[in-house]
């Protein structure tokens, strides 16, 4: 029996090869894999001794040969295939263990050049995998080092069964599809246009108890990009479908302030903030965010852009919380959280600024757009004061905060802020004046006086009535994109009320 081993990921390689040799198998190998096996004193036949050709072109050509693919594809029960193999001196290969050049890992590094990326496109590896997987009835094919031990155990018992062979072959085609998808995504990168074709390959990361409702089946699938793959749970029961949606929304809500910015805290219910604030530290940011709407914070997901320490954990002790998420949670904080057995505690790095696609599912297809990235101060060059009165320095500070915060709120979105904390949020209403009314109502309901505060709107005011509603509550400054056909009337309304109004020129609609 013959096995061909050619791997980039050498985890478990030597032990696997030793297990095969102990069972009487002959090992064929290539390049660095053969070198590693020889160093471990595993007997190995070089691929050049099988093909009669040396590896060439810096390793670009080594296994693309009929003596390799004939040995993989030849049907053992087909007289014509057997005759062809005999005629051309082709010996059957009965097992292939191959994993591919680390293309995805290479292009994930910012320093990678285009030429370096191209050299990490594996050609021979996928070809061998596909040949072996096609003929899996006769060839055992392994793409995942985690499968080595179970294959050895099956071989010790006599044979790898048909069902296992098919499962291994299925894993191969999933792997090569994901690999090709990563190459397609890399080569399709363009600042000018969306590509004609996109491939989306997902890997199941976790089975979930149910979906949005108990009668819906669900699982978590991950893409290749950074994000949920990096989630690490430190405490608590399994995350639910709805928890994961809220965790994603929460991490995005604090992302505008970054790891070097002021400590920020967002309190999320149903994927939209009910509290959002900056503070001196994590505990202070939490207390200020909680003050936005203490009632709605019950059963929430709470996110930070900074390390959660013991003081922050102690501050959250009295509130029922579903999930706490931060880039890092220190050991002393985890000890405090462990007193609540149902609280989920997770670490998840903040979103990167890398350009990625945002996918939204509709029946029979996807809507694809650039993922929204908050640019913050970089955008301010395009802002303009549209009213006679300019904001004061203190108002400018709050307007900047409110504009960053309102982007996390579901549209139509209105957020009222004072001292870099939200005090009233109106989300998801069918008209902007209703959102303005709701934001004022929520502020007053929680004991906040909107008088002297600022207001942010994620999209333009279509009519002056939203401004009138804000002015009646005592709002002194507004920040909004502008762009309505009635901008002149909206600005005139602000002037009539003595408000300052800043137009950003950029919409932050979150449908």
JOHU-V492877 format. One record per residue. N is the residue number from 1. RES is the residue in one small letter. SS is DSSP state (2 for helix, 1 for strand, 0 for the rest). NEAR is the number of other C-alpha atoms within 8 Angstrom. D_FIRST is the distance of its C-alpha to the first C-alpha in Angstrom with 2 decimals. Layout:
# JOHU-V492877
n: <N & N>
res: <RES & RES>
ss: <SS & SS>
near: <NEAR & NEAR>
d_first: <D_FIRST & D_FIRST>
This chain:
# JOHU-V492877
n: <1 & 2 & 3 & 4 & 5 & 6 & 7 & 8 & 9 & 10 & 11 & 12 & 13 & 14 & 15 & 16 & 17 & 18 & 19 & 20 & 21 & 22 & 23 & 24 & 25 & 26 & 27 & 28 & 29 & 30 & 31 & 32 & 33 & 34 & 35 & 36 & 37 & 38 & 39 & 40 & 41 & 42 & 43 & 44 & 45 & 46 & 47 & 48 & 49 & 50 & 51 & 52 & 53 & 54 & 55 & 56 & 57 & 58 & 59 & 60 & 61 & 62 & 63 & 64 & 65 & 66 & 67 & 68 & 69 & 70 & 71 & 72 & 73 & 74 & 75 & 76 & 77 & 78 & 79 & 80 & 81 & 82 & 83 & 84 & 85 & 86 & 87 & 88 & 89 & 90 & 91 & 92 & 93 & 94 & 95 & 96 & 97 & 98 & 99 & 100 & 101 & 102 & 103 & 104 & 105 & 106 & 107 & 108 & 109 & 110 & 111 & 112 & 113 & 114 & 115 & 116 & 117 & 118 & 119 & 120 & 121 & 122 & 123 & 124 & 125 & 126 & 127 & 128 & 129 & 130 & 131 & 132 & 133 & 134 & 135 & 136 & 137 & 138 & 139 & 140 & 141 & 142 & 143 & 144 & 145 & 146 & 147 & 148 & 149 & 150 & 151 & 152 & 153 & 154 & 155 & 156 & 157 & 158 & 159 & 160 & 161 & 162 & 163 & 164 & 165 & 166 & 167 & 168 & 169 & 170 & 171 & 172 & 173 & 174 & 175 & 176 & 177 & 178 & 179 & 180 & 181 & 182 & 183 & 184 & 185 & 186 & 187 & 188 & 189 & 190 & 191 & 192 & 193 & 194 & 195 & 196 & 197 & 198 & 199 & 200 & 201 & 202 & 203 & 204 & 205 & 206 & 207 & 208 & 209 & 210 & 211 & 212 & 213 & 214 & 215 & 216 & 217 & 218 & 219 & 220 & 221 & 222 & 223 & 224 & 225 & 226 & 227 & 228 & 229 & 230 & 231 & 232 & 233 & 234 & 235 & 236 & 237 & 238 & 239 & 240 & 241 & 242 & 243 & 244 & 245 & 246 & 247 & 248 & 249 & 250 & 251 & 252 & 253 & 254 & 255 & 256 & 257 & 258 & 259 & 260 & 261 & 262 & 263 & 264 & 265 & 266 & 267 & 268 & 269 & 270 & 271 & 272 & 273 & 274 & 275 & 276 & 277 & 278 & 279 & 280 & 281 & 282 & 283 & 284 & 285 & 286 & 287 & 288 & 289 & 290 & 291 & 292 & 293 & 294 & 295 & 296 & 297 & 298 & 299 & 300 & 301 & 302 & 303 & 304 & 305 & 306 & 307 & 308 & 309 & 310 & 311 & 312 & 313 & 314 & 315 & 316 & 317 & 318 & 319 & 320 & 321 & 322 & 323 & 324 & 325 & 326 & 327 & 328 & 329 & 330 & 331 & 332 & 333 & 334 & 335 & 336 & 337 & 338 & 339 & 340 & 341 & 342 & 343 & 344 & 345 & 346 & 347 & 348 & 349 & 350 & 351 & 352 & 353 & 354 & 355 & 356 & 357 & 358 & 359 & 360 & 361 & 362 & 363 & 364 & 365 & 366 & 367 & 368 & 369 & 370 & 371 & 372 & 373 & 374 & 375 & 376 & 377 & 378 & 379 & 380 & 381 & 382 & 383 & 384 & 385 & 386 & 387 & 388 & 389 & 390 & 391 & 392 & 393 & 394 & 395 & 396 & 397 & 398 & 399 & 400 & 401 & 402 & 403 & 404 & 405 & 406 & 407 & 408 & 409 & 410 & 411 & 412 & 413 & 414 & 415 & 416 & 417 & 418 & 419 & 420 & 421 & 422 & 423 & 424 & 425 & 426 & 427 & 428 & 429 & 430 & 431 & 432 & 433 & 434 & 435 & 436 & 437 & 438 & 439 & 440 & 441 & 442 & 443 & 444 & 445 & 446 & 447 & 448 & 449 & 450 & 451 & 452 & 453 & 454 & 455 & 456 & 457 & 458 & 459 & 460 & 461 & 462 & 463 & 464 & 465 & 466 & 467 & 468 & 469 & 470 & 471 & 472 & 473 & 474 & 475 & 476 & 477 & 478 & 479 & 480 & 481 & 482 & 483 & 484 & 485 & 486 & 487 & 488 & 489 & 490 & 491 & 492 & 493 & 494 & 495 & 496 & 497 & 498 & 499 & 500 & 501 & 502 & 503 & 504 & 505 & 506 & 507 & 508 & 509 & 510 & 511>
res: <x & x & x & x & x & x & x & x & x & x & x & x & x & x & x & x & x & x & x & x & x & x & x & x & x & x & x & x & x & x & x & x & x & x & x & x & x & x & x & x & x & x & x & x & x & x & x & x & x & x & x & x & x & x & x & x & x & x & x & x & x & x & x & x & x & x & x & x & x & x & x & x & x & x & x & x & x & x & x & x & x & x & x & x & x & x & x & x & x & x & x & x & x & x & x & x & x & x & x & x & x & x & x & x & x & x & x & x & x & x & x & x & x & x & x & x & x & x & x & x & x & x & x & x & x & x & x & x & x & x & x & x & x & x & x & x & x & x & x & x & x & x & x & x & x & x & x & x & x & x & x & x & x & x & x & x & x & x & x & x & x & x & x & x & x & x & x & x & x & x & x & x & x & x & x & x & x & x & x & x & x & x & x & x & x & x & x & x & x & x & x & x & x & x & x & x & x & x & x & x & x & x & x & x & x & x & x & x & x & x & x & x & x & x & x & x & x & x & x & x & x & x & x & x & x & x & x & x & x & x & x & x & x & x & x & x & x & x & x & x & x & x & x & x & x & x & x & x & x & x & x & x & x & x & x & x & x & x & x & x & x & x & x & x & x & x & x & x & x & x & x & x & x & x & x & x & x & x & x & x & x & x & x & x & x & x & x & x & x & x & x & x & x & x & x & x & x & x & x & x & x & x & x & x & x & x & x & x & x & x & x & x & x & x & x & x & x & x & x & x & x & x & x & x & x & x & x & x & x & x & x & x & x & x & x & x & x & x & x & x & x & x & x & x & x & x & x & x & x & x & x & x & x & x & x & x & x & x & x & x & x & x & x & x & x & x & x & x & x & x & x & x & x & x & x & x & x & x & x & x & x & x & x & x & x & x & x & x & x & x & x & x & x & x & x & x & x & x & x & x & x & x & x & x & x & x & x & x & x & x & x & x & x & x & x & x & x & x & x & x & x & x & x & x & x & x & x & x & x & x & x & x & x & x & x & x & x & x & x & x & x & x & x & x & x & x & x & x & x & x & x & x & x & x & x & x & x & x & x & x & x & x & x & x & x & x & x & x & x & x & x & x & x & x & x & x & x & x & x & x & x & x & x & x & x & x & x & x & x & x & x & x & x & x & x & x & x & x & x & x & x & x & x & x & x & x & x & x & x & x & x>
ss: <0 & 1 & 1 & 1 & 1 & 1 & 1 & 0 & 0 & 0 & 0 & 0 & 2 & 2 & 2 & 2 & 2 & 2 & 2 & 2 & 2 & 2 & 0 & 0 & 0 & 1 & 1 & 1 & 1 & 0 & 2 & 2 & 2 & 2 & 2 & 2 & 2 & 2 & 2 & 0 & 0 & 0 & 0 & 0 & 1 & 1 & 2 & 2 & 2 & 2 & 2 & 0 & 0 & 0 & 0 & 1 & 0 & 0 & 0 & 0 & 1 & 0 & 0 & 0 & 0 & 2 & 2 & 2 & 2 & 2 & 2 & 2 & 2 & 0 & 0 & 0 & 0 & 0 & 2 & 2 & 2 & 2 & 2 & 2 & 2 & 2 & 2 & 0 & 0 & 0 & 0 & 0 & 0 & 0 & 1 & 1 & 1 & 1 & 1 & 0 & 0 & 0 & 2 & 2 & 2 & 2 & 2 & 0 & 0 & 0 & 0 & 0 & 0 & 2 & 2 & 2 & 2 & 2 & 2 & 0 & 0 & 0 & 0 & 2 & 2 & 2 & 2 & 2 & 2 & 2 & 2 & 2 & 2 & 2 & 0 & 0 & 0 & 0 & 0 & 1 & 1 & 1 & 0 & 0 & 2 & 2 & 2 & 2 & 2 & 2 & 2 & 2 & 2 & 2 & 2 & 2 & 0 & 0 & 0 & 0 & 0 & 2 & 2 & 2 & 2 & 2 & 2 & 2 & 2 & 2 & 2 & 2 & 2 & 2 & 2 & 2 & 2 & 2 & 2 & 2 & 2 & 2 & 2 & 2 & 2 & 2 & 2 & 0 & 0 & 0 & 0 & 0 & 0 & 0 & 0 & 0 & 0 & 0 & 0 & 0 & 0 & 0 & 1 & 1 & 1 & 1 & 1 & 1 & 0 & 0 & 0 & 0 & 0 & 0 & 0 & 0 & 0 & 1 & 1 & 1 & 1 & 1 & 0 & 0 & 0 & 0 & 0 & 2 & 2 & 2 & 0 & 1 & 1 & 1 & 1 & 0 & 0 & 0 & 0 & 0 & 2 & 2 & 2 & 2 & 2 & 2 & 2 & 2 & 2 & 2 & 2 & 2 & 2 & 2 & 2 & 2 & 2 & 0 & 0 & 0 & 0 & 0 & 1 & 1 & 1 & 1 & 1 & 1 & 1 & 0 & 0 & 1 & 1 & 1 & 1 & 1 & 1 & 1 & 1 & 0 & 0 & 2 & 2 & 2 & 2 & 2 & 2 & 2 & 2 & 2 & 0 & 0 & 0 & 0 & 0 & 0 & 0 & 0 & 0 & 1 & 1 & 1 & 1 & 1 & 0 & 0 & 0 & 1 & 0 & 2 & 2 & 2 & 2 & 2 & 2 & 0 & 0 & 0 & 0 & 0 & 1 & 1 & 1 & 1 & 1 & 1 & 0 & 0 & 1 & 0 & 2 & 2 & 2 & 2 & 2 & 2 & 2 & 0 & 0 & 0 & 0 & 0 & 0 & 1 & 1 & 1 & 1 & 0 & 0 & 0 & 0 & 0 & 0 & 0 & 0 & 0 & 1 & 1 & 1 & 1 & 1 & 1 & 0 & 0 & 1 & 1 & 1 & 1 & 1 & 1 & 0 & 0 & 0 & 0 & 0 & 2 & 2 & 2 & 2 & 2 & 2 & 2 & 0 & 1 & 1 & 0 & 0 & 0 & 0 & 0 & 0 & 0 & 2 & 2 & 2 & 2 & 2 & 2 & 2 & 2 & 2 & 2 & 2 & 2 & 2 & 2 & 0 & 0 & 0 & 0 & 0 & 0 & 0 & 1 & 1 & 1 & 1 & 1 & 0 & 0 & 1 & 1 & 1 & 1 & 1 & 1 & 0 & 0 & 0 & 0 & 0 & 2 & 2 & 2 & 2 & 2 & 2 & 2 & 2 & 2 & 2 & 2 & 2 & 2 & 2 & 0 & 0 & 0 & 0 & 0 & 0 & 0 & 0 & 1 & 1 & 1 & 1 & 0 & 0 & 0 & 0 & 0 & 0 & 0 & 2 & 2 & 2 & 2 & 2 & 2 & 2 & 2 & 0 & 0 & 0 & 0 & 1 & 1 & 1 & 1 & 0 & 0 & 0 & 0 & 0 & 0 & 2 & 2 & 2 & 2 & 2 & 2 & 2 & 2 & 2 & 2 & 2 & 0 & 0 & 1 & 1 & 1 & 1 & 0 & 0 & 0 & 0 & 0 & 0 & 0 & 0>
near: <7 & 11 & 13 & 11 & 12 & 13 & 10 & 10 & 7 & 8 & 5 & 8 & 8 & 11 & 7 & 11 & 11 & 9 & 9 & 11 & 12 & 7 & 7 & 7 & 10 & 12 & 13 & 13 & 13 & 11 & 9 & 6 & 13 & 14 & 8 & 9 & 13 & 10 & 7 & 7 & 6 & 11 & 9 & 11 & 11 & 10 & 11 & 10 & 8 & 9 & 11 & 6 & 7 & 6 & 11 & 8 & 6 & 6 & 8 & 9 & 10 & 14 & 9 & 9 & 8 & 9 & 11 & 13 & 11 & 11 & 13 & 14 & 10 & 12 & 9 & 8 & 5 & 8 & 7 & 6 & 10 & 12 & 8 & 8 & 13 & 9 & 7 & 6 & 7 & 12 & 8 & 9 & 13 & 11 & 12 & 15 & 12 & 14 & 11 & 11 & 8 & 8 & 13 & 10 & 7 & 10 & 10 & 7 & 7 & 5 & 4 & 10 & 6 & 6 & 6 & 8 & 12 & 7 & 7 & 10 & 9 & 9 & 7 & 11 & 11 & 10 & 9 & 13 & 13 & 10 & 11 & 16 & 15 & 8 & 12 & 12 & 8 & 8 & 13 & 14 & 16 & 14 & 12 & 7 & 10 & 5 & 8 & 11 & 8 & 7 & 9 & 11 & 8 & 10 & 9 & 8 & 6 & 6 & 7 & 10 & 6 & 7 & 6 & 8 & 13 & 10 & 8 & 13 & 14 & 9 & 9 & 14 & 10 & 8 & 9 & 9 & 9 & 10 & 10 & 8 & 12 & 11 & 11 & 10 & 10 & 8 & 6 & 7 & 7 & 7 & 4 & 4 & 5 & 5 & 8 & 4 & 4 & 8 & 7 & 6 & 8 & 9 & 7 & 9 & 9 & 7 & 8 & 12 & 8 & 13 & 14 & 7 & 6 & 8 & 6 & 8 & 9 & 10 & 12 & 10 & 9 & 10 & 8 & 7 & 4 & 8 & 9 & 7 & 7 & 8 & 10 & 7 & 9 & 9 & 12 & 12 & 8 & 5 & 8 & 10 & 13 & 9 & 11 & 9 & 9 & 14 & 12 & 8 & 12 & 17 & 16 & 11 & 12 & 14 & 10 & 10 & 11 & 10 & 7 & 5 & 6 & 10 & 14 & 16 & 17 & 17 & 16 & 16 & 13 & 6 & 9 & 13 & 14 & 13 & 16 & 16 & 14 & 14 & 13 & 8 & 8 & 16 & 11 & 11 & 15 & 16 & 9 & 13 & 17 & 12 & 10 & 15 & 15 & 9 & 5 & 9 & 14 & 9 & 9 & 13 & 16 & 13 & 14 & 16 & 16 & 11 & 11 & 13 & 11 & 11 & 8 & 13 & 14 & 9 & 10 & 8 & 8 & 5 & 6 & 7 & 12 & 11 & 13 & 12 & 14 & 16 & 12 & 10 & 12 & 10 & 6 & 8 & 15 & 14 & 8 & 11 & 12 & 10 & 6 & 7 & 8 & 7 & 14 & 14 & 13 & 14 & 13 & 14 & 10 & 11 & 9 & 5 & 5 & 4 & 6 & 6 & 8 & 9 & 8 & 7 & 7 & 7 & 5 & 4 & 6 & 9 & 8 & 8 & 7 & 8 & 8 & 5 & 5 & 6 & 7 & 9 & 6 & 6 & 9 & 8 & 6 & 7 & 10 & 7 & 9 & 9 & 13 & 6 & 9 & 8 & 10 & 6 & 6 & 7 & 11 & 9 & 10 & 13 & 15 & 9 & 11 & 18 & 13 & 11 & 11 & 14 & 12 & 12 & 12 & 12 & 11 & 15 & 18 & 17 & 16 & 16 & 16 & 11 & 6 & 11 & 14 & 15 & 16 & 15 & 17 & 17 & 14 & 9 & 11 & 7 & 7 & 12 & 9 & 10 & 17 & 13 & 11 & 11 & 15 & 15 & 9 & 13 & 16 & 11 & 7 & 10 & 6 & 8 & 6 & 13 & 8 & 8 & 13 & 16 & 15 & 14 & 15 & 16 & 12 & 11 & 14 & 9 & 8 & 10 & 7 & 11 & 11 & 11 & 11 & 13 & 12 & 7 & 9 & 10 & 15 & 12 & 14 & 14 & 15 & 17 & 13 & 11 & 7 & 8 & 6 & 8 & 11 & 7 & 9 & 13 & 11 & 9 & 11 & 15 & 12 & 7 & 8 & 8 & 14 & 16 & 16 & 13 & 12 & 14 & 10 & 5 & 10 & 8 & 11 & 8 & 4>
d_first: <0.00 & 3.79 & 6.89 & 10.38 & 13.22 & 16.79 & 19.48 & 23.25 & 23.64 & 22.01 & 22.94 & 20.46 & 17.98 & 17.97 & 17.80 & 14.85 & 12.89 & 14.19 & 13.12 & 9.41 & 9.90 & 11.94 & 9.34 & 7.33 & 5.04 & 6.24 & 8.88 & 10.84 & 14.26 & 17.83 & 21.36 & 22.50 & 19.19 & 17.91 & 21.37 & 21.25 & 18.00 & 19.51 & 22.70 & 20.99 & 19.53 & 15.88 & 14.12 & 13.32 & 13.17 & 16.00 & 15.87 & 18.75 & 16.80 & 14.56 & 17.65 & 20.28 & 22.50 & 23.57 & 23.75 & 27.31 & 30.20 & 29.79 & 26.21 & 27.24 & 24.98 & 21.50 & 18.82 & 21.10 & 19.72 & 18.58 & 15.47 & 14.43 & 16.03 & 15.35 & 11.58 & 12.40 & 15.29 & 14.46 & 15.14 & 13.04 & 16.36 & 18.59 & 19.75 & 21.07 & 17.95 & 15.95 & 18.91 & 19.17 & 15.61 & 16.36 & 19.81 & 18.88 & 15.97 & 13.55 & 9.79 & 8.10 & 7.25 & 6.17 & 8.26 & 11.47 & 14.02 & 17.21 & 20.85 & 23.70 & 26.53 & 29.30 & 31.65 & 33.62 & 34.12 & 35.28 & 37.81 & 39.15 & 40.65 & 44.15 & 43.86 & 40.91 & 42.03 & 41.06 & 39.29 & 37.23 & 36.31 & 35.19 & 32.78 & 31.07 & 30.21 & 26.44 & 25.42 & 21.84 & 20.72 & 22.24 & 21.03 & 17.33 & 18.01 & 19.98 & 17.58 & 14.75 & 17.46 & 18.89 & 15.74 & 15.01 & 14.87 & 11.39 & 10.50 & 11.26 & 13.86 & 15.81 & 19.11 & 20.87 & 20.17 & 21.95 & 19.02 & 16.60 & 18.01 & 18.04 & 14.38 & 13.58 & 16.20 & 14.86 & 11.38 & 13.53 & 15.47 & 12.75 & 12.03 & 13.36 & 16.27 & 17.72 & 20.55 & 18.58 & 16.36 & 19.69 & 21.32 & 18.78 & 19.20 & 22.95 & 22.98 & 21.44 & 24.23 & 26.83 & 25.72 & 25.81 & 29.11 & 30.59 & 29.49 & 31.12 & 34.09 & 34.64 & 34.67 & 37.05 & 39.30 & 39.47 & 40.26 & 42.77 & 44.85 & 48.41 & 51.85 & 53.38 & 51.71 & 49.24 & 46.16 & 45.89 & 42.60 & 41.33 & 38.01 & 38.04 & 34.75 & 35.26 & 33.11 & 34.27 & 35.45 & 37.37 & 38.34 & 42.13 & 44.29 & 46.11 & 47.50 & 51.10 & 52.16 & 50.70 & 49.87 & 47.59 & 43.85 & 42.74 & 40.08 & 40.07 & 37.92 & 37.81 & 37.71 & 36.49 & 40.04 & 41.65 & 43.32 & 42.23 & 38.82 & 40.91 & 42.89 & 42.84 & 44.60 & 46.47 & 48.27 & 49.09 & 47.64 & 45.20 & 46.49 & 47.54 & 47.35 & 51.00 & 50.61 & 47.99 & 50.30 & 53.14 & 51.11 & 50.24 & 53.90 & 55.11 & 52.99 & 54.12 & 57.73 & 57.89 & 55.81 & 58.91 & 60.04 & 56.85 & 55.96 & 58.82 & 61.37 & 63.68 & 62.10 & 61.71 & 61.17 & 60.55 & 60.98 & 59.22 & 59.88 & 58.20 & 56.72 & 60.13 & 62.07 & 64.92 & 65.40 & 64.72 & 66.30 & 66.12 & 67.25 & 67.77 & 64.61 & 62.10 & 64.51 & 67.41 & 65.39 & 64.35 & 67.95 & 69.21 & 66.52 & 67.25 & 70.93 & 70.20 & 69.75 & 69.46 & 69.48 & 66.47 & 64.42 & 63.83 & 60.17 & 59.17 & 56.32 & 57.55 & 56.07 & 56.97 & 56.28 & 56.59 & 55.59 & 56.76 & 58.47 & 60.11 & 63.42 & 61.86 & 60.02 & 63.30 & 65.08 & 62.72 & 63.07 & 65.65 & 64.07 & 61.54 & 58.64 & 55.32 & 53.37 & 54.13 & 52.05 & 52.40 & 50.44 & 50.77 & 52.28 & 53.23 & 52.56 & 56.23 & 56.34 & 53.25 & 55.07 & 58.00 & 55.87 & 54.11 & 57.40 & 56.69 & 53.66 & 53.43 & 53.74 & 50.59 & 50.43 & 48.07 & 47.58 & 46.90 & 47.55 & 50.29 & 49.37 & 48.86 & 50.94 & 47.96 & 48.63 & 46.54 & 46.87 & 48.62 & 47.32 & 49.62 & 48.47 & 50.62 & 49.87 & 47.46 & 47.08 & 47.58 & 50.45 & 49.26 & 51.51 & 51.54 & 51.38 & 54.91 & 55.49 & 58.77 & 60.12 & 63.09 & 65.56 & 64.01 & 65.40 & 68.91 & 69.97 & 70.08 & 72.06 & 75.74 & 78.67 & 80.23 & 83.25 & 86.48 & 85.58 & 82.71 & 80.61 & 81.63 & 79.20 & 78.39 & 77.86 & 75.55 & 73.39 & 73.18 & 72.61 & 69.57 & 68.18 & 69.01 & 67.39 & 64.09 & 64.29 & 65.22 & 62.00 & 60.14 & 62.55 & 61.99 & 64.38 & 67.24 & 67.26 & 70.28 & 70.15 & 73.24 & 72.94 & 75.13 & 74.37 & 70.71 & 70.03 & 69.89 & 72.82 & 72.41 & 69.60 & 69.97 & 66.66 & 65.51 & 68.95 & 69.80 & 72.58 & 72.92 & 76.39 & 74.94 & 72.34 & 75.23 & 77.21 & 74.27 & 73.56 & 77.25 & 77.30 & 74.22 & 75.74 & 79.02 & 77.37 & 75.73 & 78.98 & 78.40 & 81.26 & 79.97 & 83.16 & 82.38 & 78.61 & 76.53 & 74.50 & 71.33 & 70.38 & 66.88 & 68.37 & 71.84 & 74.83 & 75.67 & 79.20 & 81.52 & 81.51 & 78.53 & 80.47 & 83.58 & 81.63 & 80.35 & 83.81 & 85.44 & 83.17 & 84.13 & 81.08 & 82.13 & 79.26 & 76.54 & 73.38 & 71.82 & 70.13 & 73.08 & 72.66 & 74.67 & 77.28 & 79.64 & 78.82 & 82.45 & 83.70 & 81.16 & 82.16 & 85.83 & 85.33 & 83.84 & 86.80 & 89.25 & 87.80 & 87.67 & 83.87 & 81.65 & 78.81 & 75.81 & 73.74 & 70.15 & 69.24 & 65.78 & 64.94 & 62.66 & 62.35 & 59.73 & 59.54>
